[in-house]
Amino acid sequence: MKTLTQWEVEGLRGELFHMILFAMAWVLIGEYALDFKDYAAAAIFVLLVVVWLAIYSIKLYELEETLRDDSQLRVPFTGNIFEKKRGLLFALIFIFEGIAILATWMILLKLQREDWLIPCFALIAGLHFLPLARVTRHNSYYILGIWICAIAVTGYLLTNHNMITIERTNTFVAYGCSAGAVVDGIGVTVRSRKLRR
C-alpha cells in the first residue's frame, strides 16, 4: 500500500488554493456580467464551497505535520536542479498567460470586439491549464483545461451567432469556469481522502 508523503499533501494544498482563487475570480466576473441580477446567489454558493475548501485545506496542513519529511526522497542529488526547472516552467506559463491576456485585450479593443473579451480570456485560462498539468503533475488540470476551453468556444459561438445576449454569454462562460474550478477543488478533497486511507 502506498504511503502518503508531505510532497503529495503540499501538491494537493497548492491545487486547492489555486482552485479557490480561480473559482472566486470567475464567479465575480460572472456576477459583474449579470449585473448581480441573481442577487449574488451564484457568488454566495461559490463562497460557501470555497469556505468549506479552505477549512479542508487546514486539515491538509495538520495532516502534513503528521507525515514524515520526504524532502530527501524526491529526486536524489538532482532535486535542486529539477525544482528550479519546474519553478521556471511554472513562472513562464503565467508570464505567457499574462502577455496573451494583454495582447488579446489590445487586439479585441482595436477590432472593436469587446463582446469576445470574456470568451477569449477564458480560452487563455483554459489553455494555461494544459502545460500547467504537466509541470505540477495534477492530471485533473487536463480535464479542467479542456472543460474551460469548451466553455470558452461555446461562449464565442453563442456571441458570434447572436444566439443569446453578450451579457448572458459572459455570465455563462464565467460561471462555467467557476464551476470547473469548484468541481476540481472538490476532486482534491476526494483524492486526498483516498490517499489518507
TIMILUM-142717 format. One record per residue (C-alpha): y, x, z; residue number from 1. Coordinates in steps of 0.05 Angstrom, whole numbers, always signed. Layout:
N
<r><Y>Y</Y><X>X</X><Z>Z</Z><num>NUM</num></r>
...
//
This chain:
197
<r><Y>+0</Y><X>+0</X><Z>+0</Z><num>1</num></r>
<r><Y>+69</Y><X>+26</X><Z>-19</Z><num>2</num></r>
<r><Y>+116</Y><X>+40</X><Z>+39</Z><num>3</num></r>
<r><Y>+189</Y><X>+22</X><Z>+35</Z><num>4</num></r>
<r><Y>+238</Y><X>+80</X><Z>+35</Z><num>5</num></r>
<r><Y>+311</Y><X>+88</X><Z>+53</Z><num>6</num></r>
<r><Y>+325</Y><X>+105</X><Z>-20</Z><num>7</num></r>
<r><Y>+298</Y><X>+37</X><Z>-43</Z><num>8</num></r>
<r><Y>+336</Y><X>-2</X><Z>+11</Z><num>9</num></r>
<r><Y>+400</Y><X>+35</X><Z>-7</Z><num>10</num></r>
<r><Y>+390</Y><X>+15</X><Z>-80</Z><num>11</num></r>
<r><Y>+378</Y><X>-58</X><Z>-61</Z><num>12</num></r>
<r><Y>+440</Y><X>-58</X><Z>-18</Z><num>13</num></r>
<r><Y>+481</Y><X>-29</X><Z>-75</Z><num>14</num></r>
<r><Y>+456</Y><X>-81</X><Z>-124</Z><num>15</num></r>
<r><Y>+471</Y><X>-136</X><Z>-74</Z><num>16</num></r>
<r><Y>+542</Y><X>-111</X><Z>-63</Z><num>17</num></r>
<r><Y>+553</Y><X>-107</X><Z>-139</Z><num>18</num></r>
<r><Y>+528</Y><X>-179</X><Z>-148</Z><num>19</num></r>
<r><Y>+573</Y><X>-205</X><Z>-92</Z><num>20</num></r>
<r><Y>+635</Y><X>-175</X><Z>-124</Z><num>21</num></r>
<r><Y>+614</Y><X>-197</X><Z>-194</Z><num>22</num></r>
<r><Y>+599</Y><X>-269</X><Z>-174</Z><num>23</num></r>
<r><Y>+664</Y><X>-277</X><Z>-136</Z><num>24</num></r>
<r><Y>+707</Y><X>-247</X><Z>-192</Z><num>25</num></r>
<r><Y>+677</Y><X>-292</X><Z>-245</Z><num>26</num></r>
<r><Y>+678</Y><X>-356</X><Z>-205</Z><num>27</num></r>
<r><Y>+752</Y><X>-344</X><Z>-191</Z><num>28</num></r>
<r><Y>+764</Y><X>-334</X><Z>-266</Z><num>29</num></r>
<r><Y>+727</Y><X>-400</X><Z>-278</Z><num>30</num></r>
<r><Y>+768</Y><X>-436</X><Z>-226</Z><num>31</num></r>
<r><Y>+832</Y><X>-409</X><Z>-256</Z><num>32</num></r>
<r><Y>+810</Y><X>-431</X><Z>-326</Z><num>33</num></r>
<r><Y>+793</Y><X>-500</X><Z>-299</Z><num>34</num></r>
<r><Y>+859</Y><X>-502</X><Z>-261</Z><num>35</num></r>
<r><Y>+820</Y><X>-520</X><Z>-198</Z><num>36</num></r>
<r><Y>+805</Y><X>-590</X><Z>-225</Z><num>37</num></r>
<r><Y>+737</Y><X>-589</X><Z>-189</Z><num>38</num></r>
<r><Y>+774</Y><X>-579</X><Z>-123</Z><num>39</num></r>
<r><Y>+745</Y><X>-509</X><Z>-120</Z><num>40</num></r>
<r><Y>+675</Y><X>-537</X><Z>-110</Z><num>41</num></r>
<r><Y>+642</Y><X>-481</X><Z>-151</Z><num>42</num></r>
<r><Y>+682</Y><X>-428</X><Z>-114</Z><num>43</num></r>
<r><Y>+662</Y><X>-457</X><Z>-47</Z><num>44</num></r>
<r><Y>+589</Y><X>-459</X><Z>-67</Z><num>45</num></r>
<r><Y>+590</Y><X>-387</X><Z>-92</Z><num>46</num></r>
<r><Y>+628</Y><X>-366</X><Z>-29</Z><num>47</num></r>
<r><Y>+574</Y><X>-396</X><Z>+15</Z><num>48</num></r>
<r><Y>+520</Y><X>-360</X><Z>-24</Z><num>49</num></r>
<r><Y>+560</Y><X>-295</X><Z>-22</Z><num>50</num></r>
<r><Y>+568</Y><X>-301</X><Z>+54</Z><num>51</num></r>
<r><Y>+493</Y><X>-311</X><Z>+61</Z><num>52</num></r>
<r><Y>+481</Y><X>-250</X><Z>+16</Z><num>53</num></r>
<r><Y>+530</Y><X>-208</X><Z>+57</Z><num>54</num></r>
<r><Y>+495</Y><X>-228</X><Z>+121</Z><num>55</num></r>
<r><Y>+428</Y><X>-209</X><Z>+89</Z><num>56</num></r>
<r><Y>+457</Y><X>-141</X><Z>+70</Z><num>57</num></r>
<r><Y>+469</Y><X>-128</X><Z>+144</Z><num>58</num></r>
<r><Y>+394</Y><X>-137</X><Z>+154</Z><num>59</num></r>
<r><Y>+383</Y><X>-85</X><Z>+100</Z><num>60</num></r>
<r><Y>+428</Y><X>-36</X><Z>+138</Z><num>61</num></r>
<r><Y>+386</Y><X>-49</X><Z>+201</Z><num>62</num></r>
<r><Y>+322</Y><X>-41</X><Z>+161</Z><num>63</num></r>
<r><Y>+346</Y><X>+25</X><Z>+131</Z><num>64</num></r>
<r><Y>+357</Y><X>+54</X><Z>+201</Z><num>65</num></r>
<r><Y>+284</Y><X>+40</X><Z>+220</Z><num>66</num></r>
<r><Y>+255</Y><X>+76</X><Z>+159</Z><num>67</num></r>
<r><Y>+240</Y><X>+149</X><Z>+154</Z><num>68</num></r>
<r><Y>+290</Y><X>+195</X><Z>+119</Z><num>69</num></r>
<r><Y>+264</Y><X>+206</X><Z>+48</Z><num>70</num></r>
<r><Y>+321</Y><X>+248</X><Z>+21</Z><num>71</num></r>
<r><Y>+275</Y><X>+309</X><Z>+14</Z><num>72</num></r>
<r><Y>+223</Y><X>+269</X><Z>-24</Z><num>73</num></r>
<r><Y>+268</Y><X>+243</X><Z>-80</Z><num>74</num></r>
<r><Y>+267</Y><X>+300</X><Z>-131</Z><num>75</num></r>
<r><Y>+247</Y><X>+367</X><Z>-103</Z><num>76</num></r>
<r><Y>+293</Y><X>+426</X><Z>-119</Z><num>77</num></r>
<r><Y>+329</Y><X>+388</X><Z>-175</Z><num>78</num></r>
<r><Y>+353</Y><X>+330</X><Z>-133</Z><num>79</num></r>
<r><Y>+426</Y><X>+352</X><Z>-133</Z><num>80</num></r>
<r><Y>+428</Y><X>+361</X><Z>-209</Z><num>81</num></r>
<r><Y>+393</Y><X>+295</X><Z>-220</Z><num>82</num></r>
<r><Y>+440</Y><X>+258</X><Z>-173</Z><num>83</num></r>
<r><Y>+502</Y><X>+289</X><Z>-206</Z><num>84</num></r>
<r><Y>+477</Y><X>+268</X><Z>-275</Z><num>85</num></r>
<r><Y>+464</Y><X>+197</X><Z>-251</Z><num>86</num></r>
<r><Y>+533</Y><X>+195</X><Z>-218</Z><num>87</num></r>
<r><Y>+566</Y><X>+219</X><Z>-282</Z><num>88</num></r>
<r><Y>+530</Y><X>+168</X><Z>-325</Z><num>89</num></r>
<r><Y>+548</Y><X>+113</X><Z>-275</Z><num>90</num></r>
<r><Y>+622</Y><X>+133</X><Z>-278</Z><num>91</num></r>
<r><Y>+621</Y><X>+138</X><Z>-355</Z><num>92</num></r>
<r><Y>+593</Y><X>+68</X><Z>-361</Z><num>93</num></r>
<r><Y>+651</Y><X>+39</X><Z>-320</Z><num>94</num></r>
<r><Y>+703</Y><X>+82</X><Z>-356</Z><num>95</num></r>
<r><Y>+678</Y><X>+59</X><Z>-424</Z><num>96</num></r>
<r><Y>+676</Y><X>-13</X><Z>-398</Z><num>97</num></r>
<r><Y>+749</Y><X>-7</X><Z>-376</Z><num>98</num></r>
<r><Y>+770</Y><X>+23</X><Z>-442</Z><num>99</num></r>
<r><Y>+732</Y><X>-32</X><Z>-480</Z><num>100</num></r>
<r><Y>+766</Y><X>-87</X><Z>-440</Z><num>101</num></r>
<r><Y>+835</Y><X>-57</X><Z>-451</Z><num>102</num></r>
<r><Y>+824</Y><X>-46</X><Z>-525</Z><num>103</num></r>
<r><Y>+795</Y><X>-116</X><Z>-534</Z><num>104</num></r>
<r><Y>+853</Y><X>-146</X><Z>-497</Z><num>105</num></r>
<r><Y>+904</Y><X>-110</X><Z>-541</Z><num>106</num></r>
<r><Y>+867</Y><X>-126</X><Z>-606</Z><num>107</num></r>
<r><Y>+859</Y><X>-200</X><Z>-589</Z><num>108</num></r>
<r><Y>+932</Y><X>-206</X><Z>-568</Z><num>109</num></r>
<r><Y>+953</Y><X>-173</X><Z>-634</Z><num>110</num></r>
<r><Y>+908</Y><X>-221</X><Z>-673</Z><num>111</num></r>
<r><Y>+935</Y><X>-279</X><Z>-631</Z><num>112</num></r>
<r><Y>+864</Y><X>-298</X><Z>-610</Z><num>113</num></r>
<r><Y>+875</Y><X>-305</X><Z>-535</Z><num>114</num></r>
<r><Y>+822</Y><X>-360</X><Z>-537</Z><num>115</num></r>
<r><Y>+769</Y><X>-307</X><Z>-547</Z><num>116</num></r>
<r><Y>+790</Y><X>-265</X><Z>-486</Z><num>117</num></r>
<r><Y>+742</Y><X>-293</X><Z>-434</Z><num>118</num></r>
<r><Y>+681</Y><X>-294</X><Z>-480</Z><num>119</num></r>
<r><Y>+696</Y><X>-223</X><Z>-504</Z><num>120</num></r>
<r><Y>+706</Y><X>-197</X><Z>-433</Z><num>121</num></r>
<r><Y>+641</Y><X>-230</X><Z>-413</Z><num>122</num></r>
<r><Y>+606</Y><X>-197</X><Z>-472</Z><num>123</num></r>
<r><Y>+632</Y><X>-129</X><Z>-450</Z><num>124</num></r>
<r><Y>+609</Y><X>-143</X><Z>-378</Z><num>125</num></r>
<r><Y>+540</Y><X>-164</X><Z>-403</Z><num>126</num></r>
<r><Y>+533</Y><X>-102</X><Z>-447</Z><num>127</num></r>
<r><Y>+552</Y><X>-56</X><Z>-389</Z><num>128</num></r>
<r><Y>+491</Y><X>-80</X><Z>-350</Z><num>129</num></r>
<r><Y>+443</Y><X>-54</X><Z>-403</Z><num>130</num></r>
<r><Y>+456</Y><X>+20</X><Z>-395</Z><num>131</num></r>
<r><Y>+470</Y><X>+9</X><Z>-321</Z><num>132</num></r>
<r><Y>+400</Y><X>-18</X><Z>-313</Z><num>133</num></r>
<r><Y>+372</Y><X>+48</X><Z>-337</Z><num>134</num></r>
<r><Y>+418</Y><X>+91</X><Z>-295</Z><num>135</num></r>
<r><Y>+409</Y><X>+51</X><Z>-230</Z><num>136</num></r>
<r><Y>+336</Y><X>+33</X><Z>-243</Z><num>137</num></r>
<r><Y>+349</Y><X>-41</X><Z>-229</Z><num>138</num></r>
<r><Y>+307</Y><X>-76</X><Z>-281</Z><num>139</num></r>
<r><Y>+338</Y><X>-143</X><Z>-264</Z><num>140</num></r>
<r><Y>+403</Y><X>-116</X><Z>-296</Z><num>141</num></r>
<r><Y>+369</Y><X>-121</X><Z>-364</Z><num>142</num></r>
<r><Y>+357</Y><X>-196</X><Z>-354</Z><num>143</num></r>
<r><Y>+427</Y><X>-205</X><Z>-326</Z><num>144</num></r>
<r><Y>+459</Y><X>-167</X><Z>-384</Z><num>145</num></r>
<r><Y>+421</Y><X>-208</X><Z>-436</Z><num>146</num></r>
<r><Y>+439</Y><X>-273</X><Z>-399</Z><num>147</num></r>
<r><Y>+514</Y><X>-256</X><Z>-396</Z><num>148</num></r>
<r><Y>+514</Y><X>-234</X><Z>-470</Z><num>149</num></r>
<r><Y>+481</Y><X>-301</X><Z>-489</Z><num>150</num></r>
<r><Y>+532</Y><X>-340</X><Z>-448</Z><num>151</num></r>
<r><Y>+589</Y><X>-300</X><Z>-480</Z><num>152</num></r>
<r><Y>+564</Y><X>-311</X><Z>-551</Z><num>153</num></r>
<r><Y>+554</Y><X>-385</X><Z>-537</Z><num>154</num></r>
<r><Y>+625</Y><X>-389</X><Z>-509</Z><num>155</num></r>
<r><Y>+652</Y><X>-354</X><Z>-571</Z><num>156</num></r>
<r><Y>+615</Y><X>-402</X><Z>-617</Z><num>157</num></r>
<r><Y>+639</Y><X>-463</X><Z>-578</Z><num>158</num></r>
<r><Y>+711</Y><X>-439</X><Z>-583</Z><num>159</num></r>
<r><Y>+707</Y><X>-416</X><Z>-655</Z><num>160</num></r>
<r><Y>+677</Y><X>-482</X><Z>-679</Z><num>161</num></r>
<r><Y>+725</Y><X>-524</X><Z>-637</Z><num>162</num></r>
<r><Y>+666</Y><X>-559</X><Z>-604</Z><num>163</num></r>
<r><Y>+700</Y><X>-562</X><Z>-536</Z><num>164</num></r>
<r><Y>+768</Y><X>-542</X><Z>-509</Z><num>165</num></r>
<r><Y>+785</Y><X>-470</X><Z>-494</Z><num>166</num></r>
<r><Y>+793</Y><X>-489</X><Z>-420</Z><num>167</num></r>
<r><Y>+722</Y><X>-516</X><Z>-417</Z><num>168</num></r>
<r><Y>+694</Y><X>-457</X><Z>-456</Z><num>169</num></r>
<r><Y>+726</Y><X>-406</X><Z>-410</Z><num>170</num></r>
<r><Y>+701</Y><X>-445</X><Z>-349</Z><num>171</num></r>
<r><Y>+631</Y><X>-448</X><Z>-379</Z><num>172</num></r>
<r><Y>+629</Y><X>-373</X><Z>-393</Z><num>173</num></r>
<r><Y>+658</Y><X>-353</X><Z>-325</Z><num>174</num></r>
<r><Y>+612</Y><X>-399</X><Z>-286</Z><num>175</num></r>
<r><Y>+553</Y><X>-375</X><Z>-327</Z><num>176</num></r>
<r><Y>+569</Y><X>-302</X><Z>-309</Z><num>177</num></r>
<r><Y>+578</Y><X>-320</X><Z>-236</Z><num>178</num></r>
<r><Y>+512</Y><X>-360</X><Z>-236</Z><num>179</num></r>
<r><Y>+475</Y><X>-300</X><Z>-265</Z><num>180</num></r>
<r><Y>+502</Y><X>-255</X><Z>-210</Z><num>181</num></r>
<r><Y>+484</Y><X>-305</X><Z>-156</Z><num>182</num></r>
<r><Y>+413</Y><X>-310</X><Z>-182</Z><num>183</num></r>
<r><Y>+407</Y><X>-235</X><Z>-186</Z><num>184</num></r>
<r><Y>+432</Y><X>-229</X><Z>-115</Z><num>185</num></r>
<r><Y>+381</Y><X>-279</X><Z>-91</Z><num>186</num></r>
<r><Y>+329</Y><X>-239</X><Z>-130</Z><num>187</num></r>
<r><Y>+348</Y><X>-177</X><Z>-90</Z><num>188</num></r>
<r><Y>+332</Y><X>-214</X><Z>-25</Z><num>189</num></r>
<r><Y>+265</Y><X>-237</X><Z>-52</Z><num>190</num></r>
<r><Y>+246</Y><X>-167</X><Z>-76</Z><num>191</num></r>
<r><Y>+267</Y><X>-135</X><Z>-10</Z><num>192</num></r>
<r><Y>+225</Y><X>-185</X><Z>+29</Z><num>193</num></r>
<r><Y>+165</Y><X>-169</X><Z>-14</Z><num>194</num></r>
<r><Y>+175</Y><X>-95</X><Z>-3</Z><num>195</num></r>
<r><Y>+182</Y><X>-105</X><Z>+73</Z><num>196</num></r>
<r><Y>+113</Y><X>-136</X><Z>+77</Z><num>197</num></r>
//
